Amino acid sequence: MSLLRDQGFRNLFVADAVSQVGTQVSMLALPLVAVIVLRASNFEVGLLSACETLAFLLVGLPAGALVDRMRRRRVLIVSDIARAALLASVPVAWALGGLTLAQLCLVALATGVFTVFFDVAYQSYLPHLVGTDHLVEGNAKLEGVRATSQIAGPTMAGFLIQLITAPFALLVDALSFAASALFVGRIAAREERPERRPDRHLGREILEGLRFVFGNPLLRAIALCTSTHNLLSAAQTAMLVVLLARDLGLRPGIIGVFYSVAAIGGLVGALVARRIAARIGQGPAIWIPIAACVPAQLVIPLAQPGWLLWAAACAYLVIWAASSIYNITQVSFRQGLTPPLLLGRMNATMRFLVWGTMPIGAFAGGVLGQAIGARPTLWIVAAAGVLPLLPLLASPLRNTRELPGVTPGRVG
């Protein structure tokens, strides 16, 4: 509870909790609007999924340089308000009879742009707020919030969608972003305005972030692993909802329960990440969870009504637990390694590299799903699941217990 006694972190914690619950509603409601309301094809569902993360590819790099020029708390507030307005436009258009797939894609893309800025500012603001020696604790608590919302959120979202329809369920996420902005606005800790360098140049600042990431063999291995993992995960996510909703004909409430079961793994991972890293070392705590995902991936395509559906959900639980441990360990390492003036650019570079593959994966999943079906696409993803592990095993992370560069600090 130590960090929760800090007023600034506590407000960030509550803001994150509120918005994460709403986001779980949106993550299920947005594709179900396309599948159920607009009768979108497999390709169109993949296209919508690609639009949700395309912003990381389009504006990921300049976002880091721009965030390093601004007060990060203000970036968080503006991003929350913008996302609330964008999501609220969907139920309004549907009520007026004018909702189209093009609007859904535009809302997903624009929301993604503000998510890029929010995420870069959020990861760069946390070290200022809690100090580098509390980064693992801070990230674990915030990951725990995300994991808990992923347990309750999908089930709540599924039955909420059944009750008030998918378009109106998006209003819940819009309200959650508005509430998040209010709590972030209550954080008393203020950053100094970044010094305006007379020779600053956007292109040169972007290159500094790229050089920092690619110049470090550990960061480079993490980037290659995560980008490959997310490429495959995006293809899987796009077609899994099609398999469950269309091919298996499951109701939204059951789909929500499926994702809630899987999300228990995220909470378990958040609770044990610090202890696992302390016991086996930080390097193994990065690559061993990715190795654990490989056999679990092979169970997902087996999903059928009955016990096989819940076996697939349990396999998904293992994947989420492993991903949670991996993320907490590697994000904390990155934050502690990076000088404060480079935090925005480092986080943006990493986000560009590791999230920029997601629209490509979602689009490829949609193309494959349209050509060969959702289930065969999931088998291809499962077979390729070993690829993310290879960069980690070829790096010093394989047997490094203590990662370099983490410096002590204090709660800000």
C-alpha positions, -999 to +999 in steps of 0.1 A: +000+000+000+030+023+002+025+041-031-012+044-026-005+067+004+010+092-021-018+116-033-004+120-068-001+083-075-034+076-058-052+099-083-034+083-112-043+049-099-081+058-096-080+075-130-065+044-146-090+021-128-120+040-141-108+043-177-096+006-178-131-006-169-146+015-196-120+004-221-130-032-216-165-023-226-152-006-257-128-034-267-158-058-269-184-034-281-166-018-310-160-051-329-195-064-320-210-032-335-193-042-367-201-079-366-237-077-352-250-043-361-233-036-394-229-072-405-192-066-414-172-093-433-141-110-418-119-086-439-138-055-426-135-067-390-097-071-396-096-036-411-114-021-381-090-038-358-061-024-378-075+011-375-075+007-337-037+005-336-027+022-368-019+054-350+011+038-333+026+032-368+016+067-381+024+090-353+043+069-328+077+084-334+069+121-335+046+117-305+076+109-283+095+140-294+065+162-290+056+148-255+092+155-244+084+192-252+052+194-232+040+189-196+029+153-196+000+157-171-017+181-195-012+157-224-030+130-203-060+153-196-064+164-232-061+129-246-088+116-222-113+144-231-107+138-268-113+101-266-145+106-246-159+129-274-149+105-302-165+074-286-197+093-277-202+100-315-209+063-322-242+059-303-253+093-315-248+083-352-265+050-346-295+066-329-298+089-359-296+060-383-263+072-399-237+048-384-213+033-410-182+012-410-163+042-423-172+062-391-163+032-369-128+031-386-123+068-383-133+068-346-110+039-340-081+057-358-086+091-341-090+075-307-058+056-314-039+088-321-049+102-287-041+069-271-006+071-285+000+105-269-016+093-236+005+062-234+038+079-242+030+107-216+017+082-191+049+060-191+071+091-191+051+108-163+053+078-139+090+081-130+085+118-122+056+109-100+070+080-080+108+080-084+128+053-102+131+030-071+093+026-070+089+019-107+084-018-104+058-013-076+040+014-095+039-005-127+028-037-109-001-018-092-012-002-124-009-036-142-030-050-114-057-024-121-056-033-158-058-070-150-086-067-125-107-046-150-100-073-177-115-099-154-147-080-145-149-058-176-156-083-204-184-100-185-199-067-176-195-055-212-211-086-226-243-084-206-244-046-209-243-050-247-271-075-245-291-051-223-286-017-241-269-028-274-233-024-284-234+012-297-249+026-265-225+005-244-197+027-259-211+056-238-197+038-207-162+041-221-167+077-231-178+085-195-149+066-181-124+088-201-141+119-188-138+107-152-102+098-158-095+134-170-110+147-137-088+125-115-056+133-135-065+170-131-064+165-093-028+154-092-009+182-074+026+172-087+035+196-114+063+192-139+085+221-149+079+232-184+106+215-205+134+239-215+130+251-251+163+243-268+171+269-295+185+242-318+157+217-313+147+198-344+118+172-346+137+149-369+169+149-349+150+143-317+133+113-332+166+099-344+180+103-308+152+080-296+158+055-323+196+055-317+191+050-280+168+019-284+187+003-313+221+011-297+213-010-266+213-048-273+189-055-244+163-029-256+168-041-292+160-077-282+129-066-262+117-045-292+121-074-316+103-098-293+074-076-284+068-064-320+067-100-333+044-111-304+020-082-310+019-088-347+007-123-341-016-113-312-034-087-333-042-113-360-054-136-333-075-110-316-092-099-348-102-135-358-109-148-323-139-125-319-152-136-353-148-173-344-167-168-311-195-145-323-201-156-359-187-192-363-197-205-329-227-182-325-220-174-289-240-146-272-221-114-261-225-124-224-207-158-229-180-141-250-175-116-222-172-145-197-146-161-220-124-130-219-129-126-182-116-161-175-086-154-197-080-120-180-076-137-145-041-145-158-033-108-161-041-102-124-021-133-114+009-121-134+007-086-119+006-101-084+036-124-088+058-104-112+080-088-086+086-121-067+094-140-099+119-114-110+135-114-075+137-153-075+149-161-110+164-127-120+152-099-143+166-114-175+149-148-171+117-130-159+116-115-194+122-145-216+107-174-196+071-159-197+074-156-235+084-193-237+054-203-217+031-187-243+043-211-270+024-243-260-006-223-248-011-207-282-018-242-297-050-246-276-068-214-287-078-227-322-095-258-306-123-237-292-158-253-296-190-250-276-185-271-244-154-279-225-131-271-254-143-234-252-132-232-216-099-251-222-091-224-248-101-197-222-077-213-197-049-214-223-056-177-229-053-172-192-018-186-193-009-163-221-022-132-203-004-142-171+029-146-189+024-114-208+017-095-176+050-107-160+069-099-191+055-064-195+060-054-158+096-065-159+106-051-192+088-017-189+103-011-154+137-019-168+132+005-197+121+033-175+149+029-151+175+027-178+165+059-197+176+094-188+146+116-180+150+139-210+148+108-233+119+091-216+092+103-240+113+094-271+123+060-258+087+051-249+075+064-282+101+046-302+093+014-284+056+019-289+062+026-326+082-006-329+060-029-308+025-015-314+032-005-350+031-041-360-004-045-346-023-029-375-003-050-399-011-081-379-048-072-377-050-065-414-032-097-423-056-116-399-085-101-417-071-110-452-063-145-441-097-149-423-115-138-454-095-162-476-093-194-454-116-187-424-111-176-388-101-210-373-073-218-399-060-183-393-057-189-356-038-222-363-013-202-384-008-177-356-003-206-331+023-222-353+043-190-355+042-185-317+078-195-312+091-165-333+090-138-305+112-160-282+141-161-306+155-125-302+155-130-264+174-163-264+200-147-287+206-118-263+223-114-229+188-115-213+190-153-214+210-155-182+213-119-168+199-118-133+204-081-127+197-058-156+219-027-158+210+009-155+183+010-128+192+039-105+177+047-071+153+076-066+125+086-042+087+092-044+082+126-061 
